[in-house]
Amino acid sequence: MMRFPGPVFLCLHCVCPFETTANWSGWSEWSMCSKSCDGGLSNQKRRCYGNINCAGPGPCSGYLLNDNARICNVHNSVGSTSAVREWSPISEQTYPCFVLCHDLSGNTPNEIKTDKEDGTKCSSAENFYCIQGECKRLGCDGEVWSNKVIDGCGVCGGDGSKCSTNATRPQFYWQLDWSPCSVTCGTGHQESIIHCMNSRTKRRTMDYFCDREIRPSDLTGECSPSDCPPRWEISSYGRCSVECGGGIQRRNIRCVVGTGRANLITVGSYQCPDPIPITEKACNLNFCPASWQTGKWSQCSVSCGIGTQTRSLTCVKFPTHGIEINVSHSECFGARPETTRACSLEACFKEFFSVPSIVVDNSTFLQTQRMKKVYLNVGGKAILLPKQPVKIRCVVKNMDSRLIFWTKDDRLISVSPYKRVHVTPKGVLKIKRTDPNIDKGTFTCMAGIEKASTYITFQTKKKAVKVAKSMMKHVLQEVPSLDKPQSDKIPGSHDHLRSLGGNSSTLAEYMVSDWSACSRSCGAGVQTREVTCGVFSDKFIKIVSVKHCEHQKKPVNIKKCLLQDFCPQWDVDKWGECSVKTCKKVGKAVQRRAVYCTNGNGTVIRRSKCQNVPVPTGSRECDNADCKVEWITSKWTKCKPHCTPRGKKFRSLSCVWKRTQKFAYSQCSSLPRPQAWKPCKSNCKKECHDHSRYCSLVGRLKMCRYETFREKCCQTCKRVTE
């Protein structure tokens, strides 16, 4: 507990909130620095003579601030070995009892906190002073947070009973208390609570009994119940490192501890509670869509004149960031880059000053109604109705049109005007009346070494109208109806072509196909559609270059899709024990694990749902030195056949695992195989019988001395010998 004597008060270049009187002394000299090293404070003082209420030049507004710059300057060039530093207060500070200083030289640490000198007035309210960096209230007895005040008789902590008999104490007076601190740790605030009290009953009463003109002002004080423990300060995750293919998001964490007034300092991470928050996580795990990738152009195929250049074209997918694989061209969307282009080198013959070039119209023409005559430019594709007159022009620059010739499927077309299909003197291909059985195919215009082709095919009127109506359902702007009559003339891109009145680009509109199915049945995928530019009339539809639709905003041709959030996938348990019960080979056993199908979030579903996903292996070999084999044998059988001196005994052999005695089948091939049989003799008594009707004769002729006769006539020979 800290005490301050009265009537002396300490001020540090502040003003006192009272009416001015002439009872202040002058300021003293600056005191010596409070520390000989590591930064300290010096101060000035002045004394208040007489009345306890110090007079000042005028009322203070808010907290009374000190000379912050001078307090920070005491840290400049601290220590004999330190680098020169220049400390300055951080701008816009409202801390009453300490100053935050930062180092202008950029060294580390670059921020320090310096407490103001004890006894500095820190509030416009009475009796609030700085004590060890905190703004605290002092009672009239000099005790910190003491509630003692001077009573009406001028006695500190008095109850008004010591006044003279002529003095009277008001029956009702204002009493100031404080609310609990707003925080349980760190630096918070507390509000003043002002009650109207009855001096006789010492109890709270209604506010209107007290004089409102002398009611104390509402106050807010600072409080610090205890220091807060260290905690983790976590920033938000930053952007993903890649847009697709699997990236990383990062965030910053640090272990901080509060030092009051919302000021945080970084401390060692070991001081913060476990677990340490993660700083990275995976993001954008969806596959990157496939894209076209082209190689470098080759050298020109000729050394002079007009040739060609080629380059490789692959469709590339990046399943994960940094990994590139080639896939089928069908997986790439967007325009297919060209792989062949013409190249022009120095002319082979000096007399040729310009190279012929064919103007190609790469459009698709779809006829829906019969026309007097169909006019086409060479290039692209034409789908016509049968029995239709057709003219195809081949516009060639830098060449006489009389030198143009045509072929049909690589066969030269006649120039005779009497033929149904022929070439006019101006190089125009003319078909008087198309025949689908003959005229379907490729017609090629040849101009020197240049050539361009138009492919012609046919379909019925019914099918053509059906296709046209289907196409126009997807046109983005209103187009002429197929039922309204219009001109037979076909718009083209050149002045010499017959046009549909004005620039054909003003008639062109974007047309889109239906969206494709989602590229993936689960998870994030994409849908695509074809975007084309077309000119429409009641008799034909012409698909032209998209440059003719530049007056419109081009529709999107790709969008994301999601049929279901999770994809079926295989999940596995941990590998089981490498046990002798699952021995497979000598020194090798089998480990197994459970394999089951889940929907991606851990829920087990039918195995058939994962049939399109490669199944992880559920077993594998493992090393087990106890997987050993041995031969076991059964008991020997009796000697077979009976009653013979050259019989055999047998026994069964089995290859088994030593530990479990289970069959090991062919695993004993490396061990010596025990004997499965052995020879034996079978001695048995035979019954004595005669086996011939001539045995009586054998006895009389004394033939029993021969073994053969003894065996055949055993009974007779036995009787003879007896």
C-alpha positions in Angstrom: 0.0 0.0 0.0 1.4 3.4 -1.0 0.7 6.7 0.9 1.1 10.3 -0.1 1.3 13.0 2.5 -0.9 16.2 2.3 -1.0 19.0 1.7 1.9 18.4 -0.8 0.9 17.2 -4.3 3.1 16.1 -7.2 2.6 17.4 -10.8 4.6 16.7 -14.0 3.9 19.6 -16.4 0.2 19.1 -15.9 -2.6 21.6 -15.0 -4.7 21.3 -11.9 -8.5 21.3 -12.4 -9.4 24.1 -10.0 -10.0 27.8 -10.0 -6.7 29.8 -10.2 -5.2 31.2 -7.1 -1.7 32.6 -6.4 -0.5 29.9 -4.0 1.8 27.7 -6.3 5.6 27.8 -6.0 7.7 27.8 -9.1 8.9 24.6 -10.8 12.1 23.1 -9.5 15.1 22.1 -11.6 15.0 18.7 -13.3 16.0 15.9 -10.9 18.7 13.4 -11.6 17.8 10.4 -13.8 16.2 7.7 -11.7 18.6 5.1 -13.2 22.2 5.1 -14.1 21.6 2.7 -17.0 18.9 1.1 -19.1 16.6 4.2 -19.1 15.0 6.1 -16.2 13.0 9.3 -15.5 13.7 12.8 -14.2 11.0 15.2 -13.0 10.2 18.7 -11.9 8.1 19.6 -8.8 6.3 22.6 -7.4 4.6 23.0 -4.0 1.2 24.1 -3.1 1.1 26.5 -0.1 -1.9 26.8 2.2 -5.2 25.5 1.0 -5.3 21.8 0.1 -7.1 22.5 -3.2 -4.3 23.4 -5.6 -5.1 26.1 -8.0 -4.3 25.8 -11.7 -4.6 27.8 -14.9 -7.9 26.1 -15.9 -9.9 22.9 -16.1 -8.2 19.8 -17.6 -10.0 17.9 -20.4 -9.9 14.1 -20.2 -6.7 12.4 -19.0 -3.8 14.7 -18.3 -1.0 13.8 -20.6 2.7 14.0 -19.7 5.7 15.0 -21.8 5.7 11.7 -23.8 8.6 12.7 -26.0 10.9 13.4 -23.1 9.9 10.1 -21.4 10.8 8.2 -24.6 14.1 10.1 -25.2 15.6 8.7 -22.0 16.1 5.4 -23.9 18.2 7.0 -26.7 21.7 5.4 -27.0 21.2 3.2 -23.9 24.4 1.2 -22.9 28.0 1.6 -24.0 28.0 -1.1 -26.6 24.5 -0.6 -28.0 23.9 0.9 -31.4 22.6 4.5 -31.5 18.9 4.5 -31.2 16.2 7.2 -31.4 13.0 6.5 -29.5 9.8 8.4 -30.1 6.2 8.0 -28.6 3.7 6.3 -30.8 1.1 8.8 -32.0 -2.4 9.2 -30.6 -1.8 7.6 -27.2 -4.4 7.8 -24.5 -2.7 5.8 -21.8 -2.6 7.9 -18.6 0.2 6.1 -16.7 2.6 4.7 -19.3 4.0 5.6 -22.8 4.5 3.3 -25.7 7.7 4.2 -27.6 9.0 2.9 -30.9 12.5 2.9 -32.3 12.9 5.1 -35.3 16.2 3.4 -36.3 14.4 0.1 -37.0 16.4 -2.1 -34.6 14.9 -5.0 -32.7 13.1 -4.8 -30.3 11.3 -1.9 -31.9 8.7 -1.2 -29.2 9.0 -0.6 -25.4 6.6 0.5 -22.7 7.7 3.1 -20.1 5.7 3.8 -16.9 5.2 7.4 -15.9 6.6 8.6 -12.5 4.6 7.5 -9.5 2.4 10.4 -8.3 1.5 11.8 -11.7 -2.1 13.1 -11.8 -3.9 10.7 -14.3 -7.5 11.8 -14.3 -9.7 14.9 -14.3 -11.5 13.4 -11.3 -10.1 14.0 -7.8 -7.5 11.8 -6.2 -6.4 9.6 -9.2 -2.6 9.2 -9.5 -0.2 7.0 -11.4 1.2 4.2 -9.2 3.6 1.6 -10.9 2.1 2.3 -14.4 -1.6 2.1 -13.4 -4.1 4.9 -12.7 -5.4 4.4 -9.1 -7.6 6.3 -6.7 -6.2 7.6 -3.4 -8.4 8.3 -0.3 -7.9 11.3 1.8 -5.8 9.1 4.1 -3.3 8.4 1.3 -4.4 4.7 0.9 -4.7 3.2 -2.6 -8.4 2.6 -3.5 -9.4 3.9 -0.1 -13.0 5.1 0.2 -12.3 7.7 2.9 -13.3 11.2 2.0 -13.4 14.5 3.9 -16.7 14.9 5.6 -18.7 18.2 6.0 -16.6 19.0 9.1 -13.3 18.7 7.1 -12.3 15.5 8.8 -10.8 12.7 6.7 -13.1 9.7 7.0 -15.2 11.6 9.5 -19.0 11.1 9.9 -19.8 14.8 10.4 -20.2 14.5 14.2 -17.2 16.8 15.0 -18.7 19.9 13.5 -19.5 22.8 15.8 -23.0 23.1 17.2 -23.8 25.9 14.8 -22.9 23.7 11.7 -25.5 21.3 10.2 -24.9 18.3 8.0 -27.4 17.6 5.2 -29.6 14.7 5.8 -29.1 13.4 2.2 -25.8 13.2 0.5 -24.2 11.5 -2.6 -22.0 8.3 -2.1 -19.6 7.0 -4.8 -18.9 3.2 -5.1 -17.3 1.2 -7.9 -18.6 -1.6 -10.1 -16.7 -4.9 -10.5 -13.8 -5.0 -13.0 -14.9 -5.7 -16.6 -12.3 -8.5 -17.0 -11.0 -11.3 -14.8 -7.4 -10.9 -16.1 -5.4 -8.3 -17.9 -6.4 -4.6 -18.0 -10.1 -3.7 -17.8 -12.3 -0.9 -16.5 -14.9 -0.2 -13.8 -17.6 2.3 -13.7 -18.6 4.6 -10.8 -21.8 3.9 -9.0 -23.4 6.9 -7.3 -26.1 6.5 -4.7 -28.2 9.0 -2.7 -27.8 8.1 1.0 -29.8 9.1 4.1 -27.3 10.3 6.8 -29.6 9.3 9.6 -30.5 5.8 8.5 -27.2 5.2 6.6 -29.3 3.5 3.9 -29.8 4.2 0.2 -32.8 6.3 -0.7 -34.4 7.8 -3.8 -32.1 10.0 -5.9 -34.5 13.0 -5.9 -33.8 13.5 -2.2 -30.2 14.6 -3.0 -29.1 17.8 -4.5 -28.5 17.1 -8.2 -26.4 20.2 -8.6 -23.6 18.7 -6.4 -24.0 15.2 -7.8 -20.5 13.8 -8.6 -19.7 13.1 -12.2 -19.8 9.6 -13.6 -16.2 8.2 -13.7 -14.5 5.3 -15.4 -11.4 3.8 -13.8 -8.8 1.2 -14.9 -8.5 -2.1 -13.1 -6.2 -5.1 -13.4 -7.4 -8.2 -11.3 -4.4 -10.3 -12.5 -2.2 -11.0 -15.5 -3.7 -13.1 -18.3 -1.8 -16.4 -19.1 -0.1 -16.7 -22.5 -2.4 -17.5 -25.4 -2.2 -18.3 -29.2 -2.9 -15.4 -31.6 -4.1 -16.9 -34.9 -4.5 -15.1 -38.2 -6.9 -16.0 -40.9 -5.8 -18.4 -43.7 -4.3 -16.8 -46.8 -5.2 -17.5 -50.4 -4.5 -21.0 -51.8 -1.2 -21.3 -53.5 -2.8 -22.7 -56.7 -6.2 -22.5 -58.3 -6.5 -26.3 -58.9 -4.5 -29.5 -58.5 -3.9 -29.2 -54.8 -2.3 -26.3 -53.0 -1.6 -25.0 -49.5 -3.1 -22.3 -47.4 -1.0 -20.8 -44.6 -1.7 -18.7 -41.6 0.4 -17.0 -38.9 0.4 -18.0 -35.3 2.3 -16.6 -32.3 2.3 -17.1 -28.6 1.4 -13.7 -26.9 0.8 -12.3 -23.5 -1.0 -9.1 -22.6 0.8 -6.3 -20.9 -2.2 -4.1 -20.3 -4.1 -1.6 -22.5 -4.5 -4.3 -25.2 -0.8 -4.3 -25.7 0.6 -7.8 -26.7 4.1 -9.1 -26.7 5.4 -12.3 -28.3 6.8 -14.9 -26.0 8.2 -18.4 -26.5 5.7 -20.9 -27.9 6.5 -23.3 -25.1 4.6 -21.0 -22.7 1.3 -21.4 -24.6 -1.0 -24.4 -24.0 -0.9 -27.5 -26.3 -1.8 -28.4 -28.9 0.0 -25.9 -31.2 -2.5 -24.7 -33.9 -1.8 -25.9 -37.4 -0.3 -23.4 -39.8 -1.0 -25.1 -43.1 -3.9 -26.9 -44.8 -4.6 -28.4 -48.2 -6.9 -26.5 -50.6 -8.3 -26.6 -54.2 -7.9 -30.4 -54.4 -10.0 -30.6 -57.6 -8.3 -31.7 -60.8 -7.2 -29.0 -63.2 -9.1 -29.2 -66.5 -7.2 -30.5 -69.5 -5.7 -27.9 -71.9 -4.1 -27.9 -75.3 -0.3 -27.8 -75.4 1.6 -27.2 -78.7 5.2 -27.8 -79.6 7.5 -25.6 -81.7 6.9 -25.2 -85.4 9.1 -27.3 -87.6 11.3 -26.0 -90.4 9.5 -25.2 -93.7 9.1 -28.3 -95.8 10.7 -26.7 -98.8 13.9 -24.6 -99.3 12.1 -22.2 -101.6 8.7 -21.2 -102.6 5.6 -22.2 -100.6 5.7 -25.1 -98.1 4.2 -26.2 -94.9 5.2 -26.3 -91.2 3.9 -28.7 -88.6 4.0 -28.9 -84.9 3.0 -31.4 -82.2 -0.3 -31.1 -80.4 -1.1 -32.8 -77.1 -3.9 -32.6 -74.5 -2.4 -32.2 -71.1 -3.9 -32.6 -67.6 -2.4 -31.7 -64.3 -3.9 -34.1 -61.7 -1.9 -32.5 -59.0 0.3 -29.4 -58.9 3.6 -30.0 -60.7 2.6 -33.4 -62.3 1.7 -33.4 -66.0 0.2 -36.3 -68.0 -1.0 -36.6 -71.6 -4.7 -37.6 -72.0 -7.1 -38.1 -74.9 -7.8 -35.1 -77.2 -11.5 -35.5 -76.4 -10.9 -34.3 -72.8 -9.7 -30.8 -74.0 -12.2 -28.1 -74.6 -12.0 -24.9 -76.6 -10.7 -24.4 -80.1 -8.2 -27.0 -81.3 -4.9 -25.2 -82.3 -3.8 -25.8 -85.8 -0.9 -28.2 -86.4 -0.1 -27.3 -90.0 0.4 -23.9 -91.6 1.8 -22.6 -94.8 5.3 -21.1 -95.0 6.7 -18.9 -97.7 10.4 -18.7 -98.5 12.3 -17.0 -101.3 10.7 -17.7 -104.7 12.3 -20.7 -106.6 12.1 -18.8 -109.9 12.8 -15.1 -110.0 10.2 -14.4 -112.7 7.3 -15.1 -110.3 6.9 -12.0 -108.3 3.7 -13.0 -106.4 2.3 -16.2 -105.0 -1.3 -17.3 -105.8 -3.6 -17.5 -102.8 -7.1 -18.9 -102.5 -9.7 -17.0 -100.4 -11.2 -19.8 -98.3 -14.7 -19.5 -96.7 -14.6 -21.9 -93.8 -18.3 -21.9 -93.1 -21.0 -24.6 -92.9 -24.1 -24.1 -95.1 -27.3 -25.9 -94.2 -30.1 -25.7 -96.8 -33.7 -25.9 -95.4 -35.9 -24.9 -98.4 -35.5 -25.2 -102.2 -33.7 -22.3 -103.9 -33.4 -21.1 -107.5 -29.6 -21.6 -107.2 -27.2 -22.1 -104.3 -24.1 -19.9 -104.5 -21.1 -21.1 -102.4 -17.5 -20.1 -101.9 -14.9 -22.8 -101.8 -14.1 -24.0 -98.3 -16.1 -25.5 -95.4 -19.1 -27.8 -95.8 -22.4 -27.7 -97.5 -25.5 -29.8 -96.6 -27.9 -29.5 -99.5 -31.3 -30.8 -100.6 -31.3 -33.1 -103.7 -31.8 -31.9 -107.2 -30.6 -28.4 -106.4 -28.5 -26.2 -108.9 -25.2 -25.2 -107.3 -22.4 -22.8 -108.2 -19.1 -22.8 -106.2 -16.6 -20.0 -106.8 -12.9 -20.3 -106.2 -11.5 -16.8 -105.6 -7.8 -16.7 -106.3 -5.5 -13.7 -105.8 -2.5 -13.1 -108.1 -3.6 -15.7 -110.7 -5.7 -15.7 -113.8 -9.0 -17.5 -113.1 -8.7 -19.3 -116.5 -5.8 -21.3 -115.0 -8.1 -22.7 -112.2 -9.2 -26.4 -112.4 -11.3 -28.6 -110.1 -11.3 -32.2 -109.0 -14.0 -34.4 -107.5 -12.5 -37.0 -105.1 -9.1 -36.5 -106.9 -10.6 -37.0 -110.4 -10.4 -34.0 -112.8 -13.7 -32.3 -113.7 -14.5 -31.5 -117.3 -14.6 -28.0 -118.7 -17.2 -28.9 -121.3 -20.4 -26.9 -120.8 -22.5 -29.8 -122.0 -21.6 -31.9 -118.9 -23.9 -31.9 -115.9 -20.9 -31.0 -113.7 -18.3 -28.8 -115.3 -15.9 -25.8 -114.8 -16.7 -22.5 -116.5 -14.0 -20.4 -118.2 -13.9 -18.2 -115.1 -13.0 -21.1 -112.9 -16.5 -21.5 -111.3 -17.7 -25.1 -110.5 -21.2 -25.5 -111.8 -23.6 -28.4 -111.0 -26.8 -28.2 -113.0 -28.9 -30.6 -110.9 -27.3 -32.3 -107.9 -27.6 -36.1 -107.6 -26.9 -37.4 -104.0 -25.7 -40.7 -105.3 -23.0 -39.1 -107.5 -22.3 -35.6 -106.1 -21.7 -36.5 -102.4 -18.0 -36.0 -101.7 -15.1 -33.5 -101.8 -14.7 -30.9 -104.6 -11.2 -29.3 -104.7 -10.1 -26.1 -106.4 -6.5 -26.2 -107.6 -4.5 -22.9 -108.3 -0.9 -23.7 -108.9 0.3 -25.4 -105.7 -2.6 -23.9 -103.7 -5.8 -25.8 -103.2 -9.0 -25.6 -101.2 -12.0 -28.0 -100.8 -15.7 -28.0 -100.1 -17.4 -31.1 -98.8 -20.9 -31.6 -100.1 -23.5 -34.0 -98.5 -27.3 -34.3 -98.8 -30.3 -34.7 -96.5 -34.1 -34.7 -97.0 -36.1 -31.5 -96.6 -37.9 -32.9 -93.6 -34.7 -33.7 -91.7 -33.2 -30.4 -92.7 -36.1 -28.4 -91.3 -36.1 -30.4 -88.1 -32.3 -29.8 -87.6 -32.7 -26.1 -88.4 -35.6 -25.6 -85.9 -33.5 -27.5 -83.2 -30.5 -25.2 -83.9 -32.6 -22.0 -83.8 -34.0 -22.9 -80.3 -30.5 -22.0 -79.0 -30.1 -18.7 -80.9 -29.6 -15.9 -78.3 -31.4 -13.2 -80.4 -34.6 -13.3 -82.4 -34.1 -14.5 -85.9 -36.3 -14.7 -89.0 -38.9 -17.5 -88.9 -38.6 -20.4 -91.3 -42.2 -19.7 -92.4 -41.5 -16.1 -93.6 -40.3 -15.8 -97.2 -36.9 -14.2 -97.7 -34.2 -13.8 -100.4 -32.5 -16.8 -102.0 -29.2 -14.9 -101.9 -26.5 -16.1 -99.4 -24.4 -13.6 -97.5 -20.7 -13.8 -97.9 -17.6 -12.1 -96.5 -16.4 -10.5 -99.8 -17.7 -7.8 -102.1 -18.0 -10.1 -105.1 -20.3 -12.5 -103.3 -24.1 -12.1 -103.4 -25.2 -10.6 -100.0 -28.3 -10.5 -98.0 -28.5 -6.7 -98.0 -25.7 -4.8 -96.2 -22.9 -6.3 -94.1 -23.6 -9.9 -93.2 -22.1 -9.5 -89.8 -25.2 -7.4 -88.8 -27.3 -10.5 -89.5 -25.1 -13.0 -87.5 -26.1 -14.2 -84.1 -24.5 -16.4 -81.5 -25.9 -19.9 -81.2 -25.2 -22.4 -78.4 -25.7 -26.1 -78.1 -27.1 -27.9 -75.0 -24.8 -28.2 -72.0 -22.9 -31.4 -71.9 -23.2 -33.8 -69.1 -21.1 -33.0 -66.0 -17.5 -34.3 -66.6 -17.6 -36.0 -63.2 -20.4 -37.9 -61.5 -19.3 -36.7 -58.1 -17.2 -33.8 -56.8 -16.5 -30.7 -58.8 -16.7 -31.1 -62.6 -17.3 -28.9 -65.7 -20.0 -28.7 -68.4 -19.3 -27.4 -71.9 -21.3 -26.4 -74.8 -20.5 -25.3 -78.4 -20.8 -21.6 -79.2 -21.1 -20.8 -82.9 -22.0 -17.8 -85.0 -24.7 -18.1 -87.6 -26.7 -16.3 -90.3 -30.3 -17.4 -90.5 -33.0 -17.2 -93.1 -36.1 -19.1 -94.1 -34.2 -21.1 -96.7 -30.8 -21.7 -95.1 -28.6 -21.5 -92.1 -24.9 -20.5 -92.5 -22.4 -21.1 -89.7 -19.7 -18.5 -90.1 -16.6 -17.3 -88.2 -17.2 -15.9 -84.7 -15.7 -12.5 -85.8 -19.1 -11.8 -87.5 -20.7 -11.9 -84.1 -18.4 -9.5 -82.4 -21.2 -7.0 -82.0 -22.6 -9.3 -79.3 -21.3 -10.5 -76.0 -20.0 -14.1 -76.5 -21.8 -16.6 -74.3 -19.7 -18.7 -71.9 -18.9 -22.2 -73.2 -17.8 -23.8 -69.9 -19.2 -23.8 -66.4 -18.6 -25.7 -63.1 -21.0 -28.4 -62.0 -21.5 -30.5 -58.9 -23.8 -33.6 -59.0 -22.9 -34.7 -55.5 -20.5 -33.4 -52.9 -18.7 -36.7 -52.1 -17.2 -39.3 -54.4 -17.3 -43.0 -53.5 -13.9 -44.2 -52.5 -12.2 -47.1 -50.9 -11.0 -46.9 -47.3 -8.8 -49.4 -45.6 -8.0 -50.4 -42.0 -4.5 -50.9 -40.7 -2.6 -54.0 -41.7 -3.2 -57.0 -39.4 -0.6 -59.1 -37.7 2.0 -61.0 -39.6 1.1 -64.3 -38.0 2.3 -67.9 -38.4 -1.4 -68.8 -38.9 -1.2 -67.2 -42.3 2.1 -68.7 -43.5 2.3 -68.8 -47.3 6.0 -69.5 -48.2 9.0 -70.5 -46.2 9.9 -67.3 -44.2 6.8 -65.5 -45.6 3.3 -65.0 -44.2 0.3 -63.0 -45.3 -1.0 -59.7 -43.8 -4.6 -58.7 -44.3 -6.6 -55.6 -43.9 -10.3 -54.7 -44.3 -11.2 -52.8 -47.5 -14.6 -51.1 -47.6 -16.4 -48.6 -49.8 -17.3 -45.2 -48.3 -19.0 -42.1 -49.7 -16.1 -39.8 -48.9 -17.1 -38.7 -45.5 -16.6 -42.0 -43.7 -20.0 -43.6 -44.2 -19.7 -47.2 -45.4 -21.8 -48.0 -48.5 -22.3 -50.9 -50.9 -19.1 -52.2 -52.6 -20.8 -51.9 -56.0 -20.8 -48.1 -55.6 -17.0 -48.1 -55.8 -16.8 -50.4 -58.9 -15.3 -47.7 -61.0 -12.5 -46.9 -58.5 -9.4 -49.1 -58.4 -9.6 -51.4 -55.3 -6.7 -51.2 -52.9 -5.1 -54.6 -52.1 -6.4 -56.3 -49.0 -3.4 -58.6 -48.5 0.4 -58.6 -48.8 3.3 -60.8 -48.0 5.3 -60.2 -44.9 8.5 -61.6 -43.4 8.1 -64.2 -40.6 11.0 -66.4 -39.6 8.7 -68.8 -37.8 7.1 -69.9 -41.1 9.0 -73.3 -41.4 7.9 -76.6 -42.9 8.5 -80.3 -42.1 7.6 -83.7 -43.4 5.3 -85.8 -41.1 4.6 -89.5 -41.8 1.9 -92.0 -40.8 2.4 -95.5 -39.4 3.6 -98.3 -41.7 0.8 -100.5 -43.1 0.9 -104.3 -42.9 3.0 -106.2 -45.4 1.2 -106.7 -48.7 0.3 -109.0 -50.4 -0.1 -111.7 -47.6 1.9 -114.8 -47.5 4.7 -113.8 -49.8 8.4 -113.4 -49.2 8.5 -110.2 -51.3 5.9 -107.9 -50.0 5.8 -104.1 -49.3 4.8 -101.8 -46.4 3.5 -98.2 -47.1 3.0 -95.0 -45.2 1.6 -91.5 -46.1 3.7 -88.3 -46.3 2.4 -84.8 -45.5 4.2 -81.4 -45.8 3.0 -79.2 -42.9 3.9 -75.9 -41.2 5.9 -76.6 -38.0 4.0 -74.2 -35.7 0.4 -74.9 -36.9 0.7 -78.3 -38.5 -1.5 -77.1 -41.3 -0.8 -78.4 -44.8 2.0 -76.6 -46.6 1.5 -78.5 -49.9 4.6 -78.0 -52.1 6.6 -75.9 -49.7 8.7 -79.0 -48.6 10.2 -79.5 -52.0 13.6 -78.3 -50.7 13.7 -80.8 -47.8 14.8 -84.5 -48.1 11.7 -86.6 -48.8 11.2 -89.5 -46.3 10.8 -93.1 -47.6 7.2 -93.8 -48.4 7.5 -97.7 -48.7 9.9 -100.6 -47.8 10.1 -104.3 -48.7 8.8 -107.0 -46.2 8.2 -110.7 -45.9 4.8 -112.2 -45.0 5.2 -115.7 -43.2 1.9 -117.4 -42.8 0.7 -121.0 -42.5 -0.9 -122.5 -45.6 -3.8 -125.1 -45.5 -2.7 -128.5 -46.7 -4.9 -129.8 -49.6 -4.5 -131.9 -52.7 -5.0 -129.9 -55.8 -4.9 -132.7 -58.4 -6.9 -135.9 -59.0 -3.6 -137.7 -59.7 -2.2 -137.1 -56.2 -2.8 -140.8 -55.2 -0.6 -141.8 -58.1 2.1 -139.3 -56.9 2.2 -141.1 -53.5 2.5 -144.6 -55.0 5.3 -143.5 -57.3 7.1 -141.8 -54.4 7.2 -138.5 -56.1 6.8 -136.4 -52.9 10.5 -135.9 -52.7 10.0 -133.1 -55.3 8.8 -129.7 -54.0 6.4 -129.2 -56.9 4.5 -132.4 -56.2 4.5 -131.6 -52.5 2.8 -128.3 -53.1 0.2 -129.9 -55.5 -0.4 -132.9 -53.4 0.2 -131.6 -49.9 -2.3 -133.9 -48.1 -1.1 -137.1 -49.9 2.6 -136.4 -49.3 1.9 -135.6 -45.7 0.2 -138.9 -45.2 3.0 -140.8 -47.0 5.6 -139.3 -44.8 3.8 -140.2 -41.7 
